[in-house]
Amino acid sequence: MYMINEINNDKTLLKKDFKNKYVYLENLKNVIEIDYEHTQIFYISDIHLEHIIRNKFGDEISKEEAYSYIKYLVRSMVESVNTKQYNSYILIAGDTSSVFEYSVVFYSELVKYWNPNNIVVVLGNHELWDPYISMEKNIAVYRDFLIN
């Protein structure tokens, strides 16, 4: 998986690729060789798994039930794309969940259906902001999970 890693002074996005190198986002085609004329690129954002689960089940759901439901949501999402090509990309642009464990389940399930090298993740404010953990620590935790 790819993760948008940081923004440098001139606002050019950088990301860390699967070879643990930093590359400019505009040079992404040199790293992953996208055939722009024949490749589907899907986009989703603001999934907010914690809200979906709380709205559907309230506070009385066990972790196992929540994890099972997240897996169901991933399968449903992928199945809804009935014309997905093997080389399709998905860009997940932030706010998957403010609960890290939910994000782990989500992405662990997603890679069963989607080539991990074709998943690009941008962290949103719900992943990054935590009153008890610094933003840098959150970025490191997600980087370790998503890239390694």
N, C-alpha and C positions, 0 to 999 in steps of 0.2 A: 504494500500500500504506500501511497505517497501522502505527505502531509505538508501543507503550506507552513513553512517554518518561521519566517520572520520577514520584516520589511526593512530594507536598507534606507539610507538617507534620501535617495531620490525616488522613493516609493516603488521601486521595482521589487516585485515579490520574489522571494527565494524559496526553494523547497529542497528537501533532502531526498535524494533518490534511493533506490534499493541497493545501490553500490556504496552507500554512505558518503556520497559527495554532495556538495551544494551546487546547484545549477540555477541559472536565471530562468524564470518561468517562461519567458518568451523563447527560450532555447529548448523548451520541453520536447519539441519534435525531434531534436537531435539525440535525445536520451531514450525516448520510447517509440519512435518511428510510427507516428499516427498517419494513416492514409486518410486525409481529411475528406476526400471525395467519397469514400466507401465505409467510413466508420461512424457508427451511431454514438452520440454522446448524450447521456441522460443526466439530469440535474434534479436534486432534491435538497430542501433545506427545512429548518425549523420543524423537525419531527417531534421534539419534546416528548420523548417516551415517558418521562415521569408524570407528565400531565395526562397523557392518554391512559396510563394505567390507573392513576388516581381517579380520573373521571369515570372510568368503566367499573372499577372494583372498590373504590374508596380506600380506606386505610387498613382494611382487614385482609389484604392479600399477602400470602407468604412469598418469600424470595423465589422459591421454586415455581410457584404459579406465575409470578411476574416474568421470570426468565422464559418459561414455556410460552407465555403470551407474546413476548418480544420475538421469539423464534417464529411463531405463527405470523406476526406482522411482517417479518423479513420475507418469509416464503410468499406471503400474499403480495407484497410489493414486487418481488421479482416475477411472480407468475402474471402479474397485471401487464407486464411488458412482454406480450406474446410474440413480438417480432425481433427479439434481442439477438444480435449476431454475436458470434464467439468473441470477436475483437472489440465489442462495444465497451465504452468507458462510462463510468458513473462518477459524477462530481457531487459530493455530499458537502454542502456549504453551510456548516455550522448548526449548532443547537440541536444535536442529536439527543443529548440528555445531560442534565446537570448531575446525574448519578453515574459515576464512572463505571460501576459494575454493570449497569444497563447498557452502556456503550460497548463494554467488552463483549457482552452477550450478542448485541446487535451486529458488531463487526465480525465476530467469530462465526456467526451464522451466515452472514453475507458472503464470506469467502468460500462457503460451500457451494454457492450458486454463481459467483462472479469471480473472474480471474483477479486475484489480489493485485497484480501488476497493472490492472485497469481500473483501480479505485483511487480516486483523489479526494482527500479529506481536508477541509478547511475548518479549523476549530472556531466556534462562536463564543459569545459571551457566556453562555450557560456552561460550556466546558471550562472556560478560563477563570471565571470569577468565583472565588470561594472565600468567605470571611476568615477561614482558618488556615488556608494554604496560599502561598504566594502564586502569582500568575506564572512565574518562571518554573516553579515546582510542578504546577499543573501541566505546563507545556512539556516538561521533561518526562512526566508520567505518561502522557499520551504519546510522545515520541517513542519512548521505549516500547510501548504496546503496539502502536501502529506500524512502526518501521522495522522492528526486530522480530 
